[in-house]
């Protein structure tokens, strides 16, 4: 028999404080979405008002060869417009991607007691965090997602502190995907056609976090969100989707060709799963560094009647770095669209607030 929650506080206690997560709710026999998870109508993603991203994935193996310029142009065009693209022949073994999805399921299928050993305050490392929603202590409406974040310091720490169910696959993914992160960042920075220090890629992407997301089956996906609208704060993110899908990117006015949109809402574009592909999205750090030439992507996740996993590799600057537009670009553009900010301050602004769209984070760095 499914538990009943007399108050929002009792639901919060069960899901957040006791570590049951959304999966605990679903496993208890839940037949309808609790009120605390029902998104306001204006924030929901109506599938009837979306369209699918139908641009073919970019073949990264062709970066080295006669098609180099064509591939560079494809990457730059995507970064300048929607900030999202998919890649194939990326160098990450396909069997590793399958192992990664399997290991994610293994972790999230643990008992609540076992998973709660990685909750903040009791986790064996401050770099390892099991959580639910995004900022449940501040959110009026909770997100339909459980997750575990695995911050990387050294191989030794990863093998010691990351959960046994997923540590080896997650570490292999981090190392394997870091090569394509470097290749893509080098393409984007070289295409800005300004002089930069050789270390610029490492400086802006040297802090790495693997995040495994679990979106349990939802009784009514139309009412909920797995992740609310936001942009990523780092340089770029590499995302593995399973075959269920649910990732959406919000188009800005320049890319929104739907002139029949009477209520001025921006259009959601679905990023459908492609077997063997990885999703790349541009983060705020690269939008700021490029003085707005490249666009970080506002995105969200819609839930499904089937459970779903995804695994992200985030690539951040170190917290002590001041991020800002490249000086030569500011001279060429005649204006600095963003100010220089300490990345730690930028992260604090993002992680201490709820998901409220891209501008809620980027505004922090905009020139006044």
LODO-80972 format. One record per residue (C-alpha): residue in three letters; x, y, z. Coordinates in Angstrom, 3 decimals. Last residue first. Layout:
N
<atom r="ALA" east="X" north="Y" up="Z"/>
...
***
This chain:
368
<atom r="UNK" east="25.838" north="46.740" up="-16.051"/>
<atom r="UNK" east="28.032" north="44.056" up="-17.555"/>
<atom r="UNK" east="26.511" north="40.622" up="-17.267"/>
<atom r="UNK" east="28.078" north="38.124" up="-14.872"/>
<atom r="UNK" east="25.182" north="37.547" up="-12.454"/>
<atom r="UNK" east="22.719" north="37.887" up="-15.334"/>
<atom r="UNK" east="24.138" north="34.595" up="-16.647"/>
<atom r="UNK" east="22.646" north="32.616" up="-13.735"/>
<atom r="UNK" east="19.008" north="33.739" up="-13.698"/>
<atom r="UNK" east="19.254" north="34.324" up="-17.449"/>
<atom r="UNK" east="19.432" north="30.631" up="-18.229"/>
<atom r="UNK" east="16.143" north="29.597" up="-16.684"/>
<atom r="UNK" east="14.775" north="29.556" up="-13.173"/>
<atom r="UNK" east="16.292" north="26.439" up="-11.611"/>
<atom r="UNK" east="16.495" north="27.146" up="-7.864"/>
<atom r="UNK" east="19.187" north="29.216" up="-6.158"/>
<atom r="UNK" east="22.193" north="28.425" up="-3.970"/>
<atom r="UNK" east="23.873" north="26.381" up="-6.695"/>
<atom r="UNK" east="23.870" north="29.114" up="-9.327"/>
<atom r="UNK" east="24.987" north="32.102" up="-7.234"/>
<atom r="UNK" east="27.604" north="29.980" up="-5.483"/>
<atom r="UNK" east="28.903" north="28.794" up="-8.849"/>
<atom r="UNK" east="29.420" north="32.369" up="-10.067"/>
<atom r="UNK" east="31.092" north="33.330" up="-6.781"/>
<atom r="UNK" east="33.464" north="30.370" up="-7.101"/>
<atom r="UNK" east="34.105" north="31.366" up="-10.715"/>
<atom r="UNK" east="35.402" north="34.752" up="-9.607"/>
<atom r="UNK" east="33.857" north="37.270" up="-11.955"/>
<atom r="UNK" east="35.093" north="39.330" up="-14.885"/>
<atom r="UNK" east="32.319" north="41.378" up="-16.447"/>
<atom r="UNK" east="30.179" north="40.296" up="-19.361"/>
<atom r="UNK" east="29.085" north="41.956" up="-22.602"/>
<atom r="UNK" east="32.422" north="43.720" up="-22.906"/>
<atom r="UNK" east="32.025" north="46.147" up="-25.806"/>
<atom r="UNK" east="33.890" north="47.247" up="-28.932"/>
<atom r="UNK" east="33.539" north="43.803" up="-30.468"/>
<atom r="UNK" east="37.147" north="43.660" up="-31.661"/>
<atom r="UNK" east="38.534" north="45.139" up="-28.427"/>
<atom r="UNK" east="36.318" north="42.863" up="-26.316"/>
<atom r="UNK" east="37.445" north="39.892" up="-28.398"/>
<atom r="UNK" east="41.091" north="40.778" up="-27.805"/>
<atom r="UNK" east="40.468" north="40.917" up="-24.042"/>
<atom r="UNK" east="38.909" north="37.452" up="-23.818"/>
<atom r="UNK" east="35.584" north="37.777" up="-21.996"/>
<atom r="UNK" east="35.533" north="36.916" up="-18.277"/>
<atom r="UNK" east="36.250" north="34.165" up="-15.777"/>
<atom r="UNK" east="38.297" north="34.770" up="-12.644"/>
<atom r="UNK" east="39.760" north="31.445" up="-11.569"/>
<atom r="UNK" east="39.782" north="30.399" up="-7.903"/>
<atom r="UNK" east="36.854" north="27.972" up="-8.348"/>
<atom r="UNK" east="38.781" north="25.956" up="-10.955"/>
<atom r="UNK" east="37.120" north="26.127" up="-14.335"/>
<atom r="UNK" east="34.430" north="23.503" up="-14.899"/>
<atom r="UNK" east="33.973" north="20.421" up="-17.069"/>
<atom r="UNK" east="30.748" north="18.525" up="-16.332"/>
<atom r="UNK" east="30.470" north="14.901" up="-17.451"/>
<atom r="UNK" east="26.817" north="13.925" up="-17.529"/>
<atom r="UNK" east="25.167" north="10.512" up="-17.208"/>
<atom r="UNK" east="21.523" north="9.901" up="-18.070"/>
<atom r="UNK" east="19.041" north="7.390" up="-16.709"/>
<atom r="UNK" east="15.354" north="6.765" up="-17.442"/>
<atom r="UNK" east="12.358" north="5.100" up="-15.835"/>
<atom r="UNK" east="9.390" north="4.709" up="-18.172"/>
<atom r="UNK" east="6.163" north="6.758" up="-18.005"/>
<atom r="UNK" east="8.383" north="9.692" up="-18.874"/>
<atom r="UNK" east="9.747" north="12.919" up="-17.408"/>
<atom r="UNK" east="10.689" north="16.073" up="-19.318"/>
<atom r="UNK" east="14.198" north="17.395" up="-18.851"/>
<atom r="UNK" east="15.256" north="21.025" up="-19.219"/>
<atom r="UNK" east="17.595" north="23.158" up="-21.300"/>
<atom r="UNK" east="18.892" north="26.678" up="-21.693"/>
<atom r="UNK" east="21.925" north="26.407" up="-23.927"/>
<atom r="UNK" east="25.102" north="28.402" up="-23.556"/>
<atom r="UNK" east="25.593" north="30.470" up="-26.662"/>
<atom r="UNK" east="28.895" north="31.133" up="-28.427"/>
<atom r="UNK" east="29.651" north="34.666" up="-29.652"/>
<atom r="UNK" east="28.546" north="36.088" up="-26.270"/>
<atom r="UNK" east="31.881" north="37.555" up="-25.176"/>
<atom r="UNK" east="33.601" north="34.283" up="-26.113"/>
<atom r="UNK" east="34.766" north="33.728" up="-22.498"/>
<atom r="UNK" east="31.253" north="34.509" up="-21.181"/>
<atom r="UNK" east="29.526" north="32.075" up="-23.546"/>
<atom r="UNK" east="32.275" north="29.543" up="-22.815"/>
<atom r="UNK" east="31.790" north="29.794" up="-19.027"/>
<atom r="UNK" east="27.988" north="29.690" up="-19.428"/>
<atom r="UNK" east="28.077" north="26.151" up="-20.793"/>
<atom r="UNK" east="27.907" north="24.756" up="-24.333"/>
<atom r="UNK" east="26.195" north="21.425" up="-24.679"/>
<atom r="UNK" east="27.481" north="18.211" up="-26.152"/>
<atom r="UNK" east="25.262" north="15.133" up="-26.480"/>
<atom r="UNK" east="26.943" north="11.761" up="-27.005"/>
<atom r="UNK" east="26.015" north="9.344" up="-29.770"/>
<atom r="UNK" east="26.118" north="5.529" up="-29.798"/>
<atom r="UNK" east="22.409" north="5.177" up="-30.584"/>
<atom r="UNK" east="20.834" north="8.607" up="-31.163"/>
<atom r="UNK" east="18.582" north="9.920" up="-28.384"/>
<atom r="UNK" east="16.263" north="12.763" up="-29.413"/>
<atom r="UNK" east="17.150" north="16.349" up="-28.503"/>
<atom r="UNK" east="13.662" north="17.914" up="-28.324"/>
<atom r="UNK" east="13.390" north="21.620" up="-29.172"/>
<atom r="UNK" east="11.286" north="23.791" up="-26.871"/>
<atom r="UNK" east="9.961" north="27.057" up="-28.334"/>
<atom r="UNK" east="10.097" north="30.359" up="-26.497"/>
<atom r="UNK" east="6.797" north="31.516" up="-25.037"/>
<atom r="UNK" east="5.422" north="34.666" up="-26.605"/>
<atom r="UNK" east="1.811" north="33.602" up="-25.962"/>
<atom r="UNK" east="0.772" north="33.527" up="-29.596"/>
<atom r="UNK" east="3.420" north="31.135" up="-30.898"/>
<atom r="UNK" east="2.316" north="31.030" up="-34.503"/>
<atom r="UNK" east="5.596" north="32.547" up="-35.667"/>
<atom r="UNK" east="7.439" north="29.342" up="-34.954"/>
<atom r="UNK" east="10.829" north="30.130" up="-36.420"/>
<atom r="UNK" east="12.552" north="30.332" up="-33.071"/>
<atom r="UNK" east="16.280" north="30.560" up="-33.659"/>
<atom r="UNK" east="16.717" north="34.319" up="-33.211"/>
<atom r="UNK" east="14.039" north="34.454" up="-30.504"/>
<atom r="UNK" east="15.843" north="31.970" up="-28.272"/>
<atom r="UNK" east="15.299" north="28.238" up="-28.546"/>
<atom r="UNK" east="14.811" north="26.215" up="-25.384"/>
<atom r="UNK" east="16.546" north="22.855" up="-25.419"/>
<atom r="UNK" east="14.761" north="19.634" up="-24.437"/>
<atom r="UNK" east="16.031" north="16.287" up="-23.081"/>
<atom r="UNK" east="13.392" north="13.581" up="-22.527"/>
<atom r="UNK" east="14.830" north="10.482" up="-24.193"/>
<atom r="UNK" east="14.044" north="6.832" up="-23.493"/>
<atom r="UNK" east="17.033" north="5.330" up="-25.370"/>
<atom r="UNK" east="19.602" north="6.268" up="-22.728"/>
<atom r="UNK" east="21.298" north="9.638" up="-22.805"/>
<atom r="UNK" east="25.026" north="10.231" up="-22.298"/>
<atom r="UNK" east="25.913" north="13.869" up="-21.780"/>
<atom r="UNK" east="29.185" north="15.746" up="-22.282"/>
<atom r="UNK" east="29.035" north="19.221" up="-20.763"/>
<atom r="UNK" east="31.020" north="22.255" up="-21.875"/>
<atom r="UNK" east="32.717" north="25.156" up="-20.089"/>
<atom r="UNK" east="30.909" north="25.168" up="-16.752"/>
<atom r="UNK" east="27.743" north="26.922" up="-15.538"/>
<atom r="UNK" east="25.185" north="24.691" up="-17.226"/>
<atom r="UNK" east="22.034" north="26.460" up="-18.430"/>
<atom r="UNK" east="18.688" north="26.168" up="-16.666"/>
<atom r="UNK" east="15.051" north="25.160" up="-17.145"/>
<atom r="UNK" east="13.856" north="22.616" up="-14.554"/>
<atom r="UNK" east="15.081" north="19.038" up="-14.352"/>
<atom r="UNK" east="12.887" north="15.939" up="-14.239"/>
<atom r="UNK" east="9.823" north="18.095" up="-14.825"/>
<atom r="UNK" east="6.252" north="17.229" up="-13.876"/>
<atom r="UNK" east="2.592" north="17.528" up="-14.876"/>
<atom r="UNK" east="2.687" north="16.041" up="-18.382"/>
<atom r="UNK" east="4.700" north="13.070" up="-17.104"/>
<atom r="UNK" east="1.667" north="11.672" up="-15.227"/>
<atom r="UNK" east="2.342" north="8.448" up="-13.312"/>
<atom r="UNK" east="6.128" north="9.016" up="-13.596"/>
<atom r="UNK" east="8.731" north="6.316" up="-14.107"/>
<atom r="UNK" east="11.837" north="7.222" up="-12.130"/>
<atom r="UNK" east="14.319" north="9.776" up="-13.526"/>
<atom r="UNK" east="17.816" north="8.765" up="-12.422"/>
<atom r="UNK" east="20.750" north="11.089" up="-13.008"/>
<atom r="UNK" east="24.436" north="10.202" up="-12.759"/>
<atom r="UNK" east="26.751" north="13.186" up="-12.450"/>
<atom r="UNK" east="30.450" north="12.965" up="-13.272"/>
<atom r="UNK" east="32.348" north="16.038" up="-12.089"/>
<atom r="UNK" east="35.526" north="17.556" up="-13.520"/>
<atom r="UNK" east="37.625" north="20.594" up="-12.602"/>
<atom r="UNK" east="40.189" north="21.344" up="-15.329"/>
<atom r="UNK" east="37.840" north="22.860" up="-17.893"/>
<atom r="UNK" east="38.668" north="26.578" up="-18.080"/>
<atom r="UNK" east="42.333" north="26.432" up="-17.055"/>
<atom r="UNK" east="42.954" north="23.283" up="-19.086"/>
<atom r="UNK" east="41.592" north="24.855" up="-22.272"/>
<atom r="UNK" east="43.455" north="28.162" up="-21.713"/>
<atom r="UNK" east="46.823" north="26.513" up="-21.081"/>
<atom r="UNK" east="48.281" north="27.481" up="-24.462"/>
<atom r="UNK" east="47.616" north="31.141" up="-23.703"/>
<atom r="UNK" east="45.361" north="32.910" up="-26.168"/>
<atom r="UNK" east="45.770" north="34.935" up="-29.357"/>
<atom r="UNK" east="42.485" north="35.646" up="-31.105"/>
<atom r="UNK" east="40.799" north="33.946" up="-34.038"/>
<atom r="UNK" east="37.586" north="32.940" up="-32.176"/>
<atom r="UNK" east="37.719" north="29.729" up="-34.226"/>
<atom r="UNK" east="40.807" north="28.612" up="-32.288"/>
<atom r="UNK" east="38.740" north="28.755" up="-29.066"/>
<atom r="UNK" east="35.881" north="26.661" up="-30.413"/>
<atom r="UNK" east="38.100" north="24.037" up="-32.054"/>
<atom r="UNK" east="40.304" north="23.752" up="-28.949"/>
<atom r="UNK" east="37.198" north="23.353" up="-26.783"/>
<atom r="UNK" east="35.943" north="20.531" up="-29.011"/>
<atom r="UNK" east="39.238" north="18.611" up="-28.973"/>
<atom r="UNK" east="39.711" north="19.067" up="-25.201"/>
<atom r="UNK" east="36.221" north="17.796" up="-24.413"/>
<atom r="UNK" east="36.820" north="14.901" up="-26.848"/>
<atom r="UNK" east="39.851" north="13.841" up="-24.815"/>
<atom r="UNK" east="38.016" north="14.276" up="-21.486"/>
<atom r="UNK" east="35.441" north="11.706" up="-22.641"/>
<atom r="UNK" east="37.806" north="8.766" up="-22.124"/>
<atom r="UNK" east="39.038" north="9.857" up="-18.709"/>
<atom r="UNK" east="35.629" north="10.731" up="-17.285"/>
<atom r="UNK" east="34.017" north="7.640" up="-18.817"/>
<atom r="UNK" east="36.693" north="5.332" up="-17.345"/>
<atom r="UNK" east="36.122" north="6.940" up="-13.931"/>
<atom r="UNK" east="32.346" north="6.494" up="-14.183"/>
<atom r="UNK" east="32.680" north="2.848" up="-15.295"/>
<atom r="UNK" east="35.058" north="2.072" up="-12.409"/>
<atom r="UNK" east="33.083" north="3.912" up="-9.729"/>
<atom r="UNK" east="29.581" north="2.683" up="-10.592"/>
<atom r="UNK" east="28.416" north="-0.034" up="-8.192"/>
<atom r="UNK" east="31.365" north="0.437" up="-5.824"/>
<atom r="UNK" east="30.192" north="3.940" up="-4.924"/>
<atom r="UNK" east="32.899" north="6.642" up="-5.253"/>
<atom r="UNK" east="35.140" north="7.068" up="-2.201"/>
<atom r="UNK" east="38.185" north="4.820" up="-2.596"/>
<atom r="UNK" east="38.301" north="4.347" up="-6.367"/>
<atom r="UNK" east="37.674" north="8.064" up="-6.912"/>
<atom r="UNK" east="40.190" north="9.070" up="-4.249"/>
<atom r="UNK" east="42.922" north="6.961" up="-5.877"/>
<atom r="UNK" east="42.119" north="8.223" up="-9.361"/>
<atom r="UNK" east="42.586" north="11.777" up="-8.101"/>
<atom r="UNK" east="40.341" north="14.812" up="-7.518"/>
<atom r="UNK" east="37.094" north="14.062" up="-9.345"/>
<atom r="UNK" east="33.664" north="15.031" up="-8.053"/>
<atom r="UNK" east="31.067" north="12.273" up="-8.303"/>
<atom r="UNK" east="27.522" north="13.607" up="-8.151"/>
<atom r="UNK" east="24.664" north="11.172" up="-7.480"/>
<atom r="UNK" east="21.161" north="11.874" up="-8.676"/>
<atom r="UNK" east="17.446" north="11.486" up="-8.015"/>
<atom r="UNK" east="14.909" north="13.209" up="-10.248"/>
<atom r="UNK" east="11.284" north="14.387" up="-10.468"/>
<atom r="UNK" east="11.968" north="18.045" up="-9.594"/>
<atom r="UNK" east="10.292" north="19.592" up="-6.552"/>
<atom r="UNK" east="7.938" north="22.568" up="-6.648"/>
<atom r="UNK" east="8.367" north="25.351" up="-4.078"/>
<atom r="UNK" east="12.078" north="24.765" up="-4.217"/>
<atom r="UNK" east="14.372" north="26.120" up="-1.491"/>
<atom r="UNK" east="15.214" north="23.071" up="0.651"/>
<atom r="UNK" east="14.761" north="20.874" up="-2.389"/>
<atom r="UNK" east="17.628" north="22.546" up="-4.315"/>
<atom r="UNK" east="18.053" north="20.297" up="-7.347"/>
<atom r="UNK" east="15.645" north="17.303" up="-7.005"/>
<atom r="UNK" east="17.067" north="14.391" up="-5.000"/>
<atom r="UNK" east="20.571" north="13.934" up="-3.666"/>
<atom r="UNK" east="23.563" north="11.617" up="-3.403"/>
<atom r="UNK" east="26.788" north="13.600" up="-3.089"/>
<atom r="UNK" east="30.407" north="12.520" up="-3.495"/>
<atom r="UNK" east="33.020" north="15.323" up="-3.464"/>
<atom r="UNK" east="32.493" north="15.996" up="0.257"/>
<atom r="UNK" east="33.775" north="12.461" up="0.780"/>
<atom r="UNK" east="32.701" north="9.531" up="2.974"/>
<atom r="UNK" east="29.110" north="10.809" up="2.686"/>
<atom r="UNK" east="27.482" north="11.556" up="6.061"/>
<atom r="UNK" east="26.965" north="15.318" up="5.892"/>
<atom r="UNK" east="25.700" north="15.329" up="2.315"/>
<atom r="UNK" east="24.008" north="12.014" up="1.429"/>
<atom r="UNK" east="26.283" north="9.182" up="0.285"/>
<atom r="UNK" east="25.258" north="6.670" up="2.968"/>
<atom r="UNK" east="21.690" north="7.520" up="1.896"/>
<atom r="UNK" east="22.127" north="5.196" up="-1.081"/>
<atom r="UNK" east="22.521" north="2.112" up="1.125"/>
<atom r="UNK" east="19.554" north="2.981" up="3.362"/>
<atom r="UNK" east="17.375" north="3.830" up="0.352"/>
<atom r="UNK" east="18.055" north="0.317" up="-0.997"/>
<atom r="UNK" east="20.226" north="0.038" up="-4.095"/>
<atom r="UNK" east="18.475" north="0.181" up="-7.463"/>
<atom r="UNK" east="19.921" north="3.653" up="-8.050"/>
<atom r="UNK" east="23.451" north="2.257" up="-7.986"/>
<atom r="UNK" east="22.801" north="-0.693" up="-10.278"/>
<atom r="UNK" east="20.847" north="1.480" up="-12.715"/>
<atom r="UNK" east="23.817" north="3.813" up="-13.034"/>
<atom r="UNK" east="26.128" north="0.806" up="-13.486"/>
<atom r="UNK" east="24.039" north="-0.417" up="-16.411"/>
<atom r="UNK" east="24.079" north="3.006" up="-18.095"/>
<atom r="UNK" east="27.858" north="3.239" up="-17.686"/>
<atom r="UNK" east="28.375" north="-0.296" up="-18.959"/>
<atom r="UNK" east="26.450" north="0.586" up="-22.115"/>
<atom r="UNK" east="28.589" north="3.699" up="-22.608"/>
<atom r="UNK" east="31.743" north="1.647" up="-21.981"/>
<atom r="UNK" east="30.657" north="-0.855" up="-24.646"/>
<atom r="UNK" east="30.344" north="2.064" up="-27.083"/>
<atom r="UNK" east="33.980" north="3.003" up="-26.523"/>
<atom r="UNK" east="34.472" north="6.778" up="-26.119"/>
<atom r="UNK" east="36.431" north="7.958" up="-29.164"/>
<atom r="UNK" east="33.829" north="10.369" up="-30.497"/>
<atom r="UNK" east="32.786" north="8.425" up="-33.576"/>
<atom r="UNK" east="29.434" north="10.176" up="-33.058"/>
<atom r="UNK" east="28.610" north="13.660" up="-31.799"/>
<atom r="UNK" east="25.388" north="15.464" up="-30.873"/>
<atom r="UNK" east="24.874" north="19.220" up="-30.783"/>
<atom r="UNK" east="23.734" north="21.901" up="-28.361"/>
<atom r="UNK" east="24.509" north="25.617" up="-27.984"/>
<atom r="UNK" east="21.440" north="26.607" up="-30.030"/>
<atom r="UNK" east="23.064" north="29.099" up="-32.416"/>
<atom r="UNK" east="26.737" north="29.995" up="-32.105"/>
<atom r="UNK" east="27.752" north="26.625" up="-30.642"/>
<atom r="UNK" east="25.912" north="24.761" up="-33.404"/>
<atom r="UNK" east="27.576" north="26.861" up="-36.107"/>
<atom r="UNK" east="30.995" north="26.415" up="-34.471"/>
<atom r="UNK" east="30.684" north="22.619" up="-34.348"/>
<atom r="UNK" east="29.453" north="22.366" up="-37.950"/>
<atom r="UNK" east="32.151" north="24.756" up="-39.212"/>
<atom r="UNK" east="34.849" north="22.715" up="-37.464"/>
<atom r="UNK" east="33.475" north="19.545" up="-39.067"/>
<atom r="UNK" east="33.548" north="21.111" up="-42.561"/>
<atom r="UNK" east="37.055" north="22.468" up="-41.957"/>
<atom r="UNK" east="38.414" north="19.061" up="-40.955"/>
<atom r="UNK" east="36.838" north="17.169" up="-43.890"/>
<atom r="UNK" east="40.227" north="16.311" up="-45.451"/>
<atom r="UNK" east="41.429" north="14.539" up="-42.316"/>
<atom r="UNK" east="41.584" north="14.790" up="-38.544"/>
<atom r="UNK" east="38.329" north="16.362" up="-37.409"/>
<atom r="UNK" east="36.649" north="13.593" up="-39.396"/>
<atom r="UNK" east="36.609" north="11.250" up="-36.385"/>
<atom r="UNK" east="34.312" north="13.780" up="-34.702"/>
<atom r="UNK" east="31.353" north="12.859" up="-36.916"/>
<atom r="UNK" east="28.729" north="15.490" up="-36.065"/>
<atom r="UNK" east="25.206" north="14.181" up="-35.439"/>
<atom r="UNK" east="22.542" north="14.866" up="-38.087"/>
<atom r="UNK" east="20.302" north="17.940" up="-37.625"/>
<atom r="UNK" east="16.722" north="16.870" up="-36.869"/>
<atom r="UNK" east="16.147" north="18.484" up="-33.474"/>
<atom r="UNK" east="12.567" north="17.492" up="-32.786"/>
<atom r="UNK" east="9.652" north="19.885" up="-32.354"/>
<atom r="UNK" east="7.747" north="21.093" up="-29.340"/>
<atom r="UNK" east="4.251" north="22.500" up="-28.840"/>
<atom r="UNK" east="2.459" north="19.142" up="-28.737"/>
<atom r="UNK" east="5.028" north="17.916" up="-26.224"/>
<atom r="UNK" east="3.872" north="20.527" up="-23.693"/>
<atom r="UNK" east="6.858" north="21.185" up="-21.457"/>
<atom r="UNK" east="5.578" north="22.478" up="-18.117"/>
<atom r="UNK" east="6.630" north="25.812" up="-16.676"/>
<atom r="UNK" east="3.502" north="27.795" up="-17.629"/>
<atom r="UNK" east="1.270" north="25.120" up="-16.105"/>
<atom r="UNK" east="2.850" north="25.387" up="-12.666"/>
<atom r="UNK" east="4.734" north="22.138" up="-11.970"/>
<atom r="UNK" east="3.121" north="19.354" up="-9.944"/>
<atom r="UNK" east="5.823" north="17.788" up="-7.752"/>
<atom r="UNK" east="4.620" north="19.056" up="-4.365"/>
<atom r="UNK" east="1.059" north="18.030" up="-5.307"/>
<atom r="UNK" east="2.033" north="14.361" up="-5.326"/>
<atom r="UNK" east="1.877" north="12.724" up="-8.786"/>
<atom r="UNK" east="-0.533" north="9.813" up="-8.903"/>
<atom r="UNK" east="-0.374" north="6.031" up="-8.463"/>
<atom r="UNK" east="2.494" north="5.692" up="-5.989"/>
<atom r="UNK" east="3.196" north="2.048" up="-5.202"/>
<atom r="UNK" east="6.002" north="2.476" up="-2.656"/>
<atom r="UNK" east="8.570" north="1.975" up="-5.416"/>
<atom r="UNK" east="7.478" north="5.270" up="-6.985"/>
<atom r="UNK" east="7.973" north="7.244" up="-3.779"/>
<atom r="UNK" east="11.298" north="5.553" up="-3.037"/>
<atom r="UNK" east="12.424" north="6.353" up="-6.575"/>
<atom r="UNK" east="11.635" north="10.008" up="-5.940"/>
<atom r="UNK" east="14.200" north="10.028" up="-3.162"/>
<atom r="UNK" east="14.137" north="7.678" up="-0.196"/>
<atom r="UNK" east="16.951" north="9.556" up="1.550"/>
<atom r="UNK" east="15.194" north="9.990" up="4.901"/>
<atom r="UNK" east="15.640" north="13.754" up="4.764"/>
<atom r="UNK" east="14.693" north="14.246" up="1.135"/>
<atom r="UNK" east="11.874" north="11.938" up="0.053"/>
<atom r="UNK" east="10.335" north="10.887" up="3.371"/>
<atom r="UNK" east="10.844" north="14.178" up="5.238"/>
<atom r="UNK" east="9.747" north="16.222" up="2.230"/>
<atom r="UNK" east="6.554" north="14.151" up="1.990"/>
<atom r="UNK" east="5.920" north="14.717" up="5.703"/>
<atom r="UNK" east="6.488" north="18.449" up="5.255"/>
<atom r="UNK" east="4.042" north="18.665" up="2.337"/>
<atom r="UNK" east="1.411" north="17.404" up="4.743"/>
<atom r="UNK" east="-0.756" north="14.347" up="5.353"/>
<atom r="UNK" east="1.471" north="12.128" up="3.281"/>
<atom r="UNK" east="0.009" north="8.774" up="2.350"/>
<atom r="UNK" east="2.197" north="5.741" up="1.898"/>
<atom r="UNK" east="1.386" north="3.389" up="-0.992"/>
<atom r="UNK" east="0.000" north="0.000" up="0.000"/>
***
